[in-house]
Amino acid sequence: MEFKFGDVSILLPPLYITIIGIIIFFFLVRWSKQLETRRFTVFFYFLISTSIIPIFSRYTTEGDFQLWIPLGFIVIFLYLFRSKRYHASKMKASILGLSVAIYQLILQYVG
């Protein structure tokens, strides 16, 4: 969406991405209220678990192929699984981050 105000224009993402972002923010705020201390950590768990990285690259004459994995979620999951600071809200936030990472993976492969 584009809003023009004279010489200035504001570009917003598509409506469905804006709505999904608002829903994600609502869930993160709700889950952060369930923690007694360090409520902001839910946002960090979410942001870290959204990261994806390529683990394998193959370059050919037809193009390049990269195999991507959601490494952020794997790291957070292993940390929460072995930690004494486990809380359901943190795991919910990291699973929500995994869903965003899967969306990024789909965009990487499909385009």
C-alpha positions in Angstrom: 0.0 0.0 0.0 1.2 3.5 -0.8 0.0 6.7 0.7 1.0 9.9 -1.0 1.1 13.2 0.8 2.3 15.8 -1.8 6.0 15.0 -2.4 6.2 12.4 0.4 4.9 8.9 0.2 4.6 6.2 2.8 5.0 2.6 1.7 3.4 -0.1 3.9 3.7 -3.9 3.5 0.7 -5.7 2.1 -2.4 -5.9 4.4 -2.0 -9.5 5.3 1.5 -9.0 6.5 0.5 -6.0 8.6 -2.4 -8.0 10.2 -0.1 -11.0 10.9 2.5 -8.6 12.5 -0.2 -7.1 14.7 -1.3 -10.6 15.8 2.2 -11.7 16.5 2.8 -8.6 18.6 -0.4 -9.2 20.5 0.6 -12.8 21.3 4.1 -11.7 22.4 2.8 -9.0 24.8 0.2 -11.5 26.2 2.8 -14.2 26.8 5.3 -11.7 28.3 2.7 -10.8 30.9 2.8 -14.4 32.1 6.4 -14.1 33.2 7.2 -12.7 36.7 10.6 -11.2 35.9 12.5 -10.3 32.7 9.3 -10.0 30.6 11.3 -8.7 27.6 13.0 -12.1 27.1 10.0 -13.4 25.2 10.7 -11.0 22.4 14.4 -12.1 22.3 13.4 -15.7 22.1 11.0 -14.9 19.2 13.6 -12.8 17.3 16.4 -15.4 17.7 14.1 -18.2 16.6 13.2 -16.5 13.4 16.7 -16.6 12.0 17.6 -19.0 9.2 21.0 -19.7 7.7 22.3 -21.7 4.7 24.2 -24.9 5.7 24.9 -26.1 2.2 25.6 -24.4 -1.1 26.0 -25.9 -4.5 26.9 -23.7 -7.5 26.4 -25.2 -11.0 26.1 -23.8 -14.5 22.3 -23.8 -14.1 22.4 -21.6 -11.0 23.0 -22.0 -7.3 21.2 -24.1 -4.7 21.3 -23.3 -1.0 19.9 -25.5 1.8 18.5 -23.4 4.6 17.6 -24.4 8.1 16.0 -22.5 11.0 19.1 -22.5 13.2 17.7 -19.9 15.6 14.8 -22.1 16.6 17.1 -25.2 17.0 19.4 -23.3 19.3 16.6 -21.8 21.4 14.8 -25.2 21.6 17.9 -27.0 22.8 18.6 -24.2 25.3 15.1 -24.3 26.7 15.0 -28.1 26.8 18.2 -28.3 28.9 17.6 -25.1 31.0 16.1 -24.7 34.4 14.6 -21.4 33.2 12.0 -23.2 31.1 8.7 -21.4 30.8 5.8 -22.3 28.5 5.6 -18.7 27.3 9.2 -18.8 26.1 8.5 -22.0 24.2 5.3 -20.5 22.7 7.3 -17.5 21.5 10.0 -19.6 20.0 7.4 -21.8 18.1 5.8 -18.6 16.8 9.3 -17.6 15.6 9.6 -21.0 13.9 6.5 -20.3 12.0 8.0 -17.0 10.8 11.2 -18.9 9.9 9.2 -21.4 7.9 7.6 -18.5 6.0 11.1 -17.2 5.3 12.2 -20.6 4.1 9.2 -20.8 1.7 10.2 -17.4 0.3 13.8 -18.5 -0.2 12.8 -21.6 -2.2 9.7 -20.4 -4.0 10.7 -16.7 -4.4 
